[in-house]
Amino acid sequence: MRQKIVAGNWKMNKTFEQAEDLVSEIANKIDDNEPDCEVIVCTPAVFLEMASDYADESQIRTAAQNVSEYERGAYTGEISAEMLASMEVGFCLVGHSERRKYFGETDEVLAVKTERLLENGIIPIFCIGEVLEEREAVKHFEVIENQLNKGLFNLNKEEFSNIVLAYEPVWAIGTGKTASPEQAQEIHSFIRKLIEKKYDAETADNTTILYGGSCNPQNAKELFANADVDGGLIGGASLKADDFVKIIQSF
Ligand code: PGA
């Protein structure tokens, strides 16, 4: 079901104490002033239990930043979808560009991770987006279509209805260079048309598509005002409660 969502991707930041301060500050602020969207914190895995305790008492939802493609067993250092589900983690990022770039995650691996999550009732927040050279060569439509075809369009309609998408142009991540509202809308509507072509109009209309890439309290309102932008995946600006809550209040 299409939802408005603001999700904070903390990446590899914060100590336990700082993490607890941030979650409790966000929880207090949004509980005082009911948000018009779902609020998710994608914390490092070691902080998920603490964040889930806050989630029980507040409107915050928790997400992992990564999951293993394997079910269980001798995979030292990995965290399974089953483990996340047992901690009542509701969402998990899949295919963030940093995972694709630094950890060599391919669309094929991401398709398996997505399957693991869906089997365990966790909603994947599946990230797609082009790098600068691809945008400059006007290949961004093709890149996005390929990422969807290989990573997600193997799902049947029912499975796909549990996916949240995040369009994150890689050139906008952590660079302070945001996509313009027009650029975001253009790609979001393109993505929705691809979903319609693959499944049907109802599925396309029901899919939540977030924008990510240097989204901040100054530009969030304009980005979220677009017909096909259902919210944001926020990196840097999610590390300060005030900024994150201002973005939440942009709806
Ligand atoms: P940013 O990161 O907001 O710092 O650009 C977004 C993301 O990587 O999800």
Residues whose N, C-alpha, C, O or C-beta is under 5 A from the ligand:
A	BS01	PGA	N9 A172 I173 G174 T175 G212 G213 S214 C215 L233 I234 G235 G236 A237
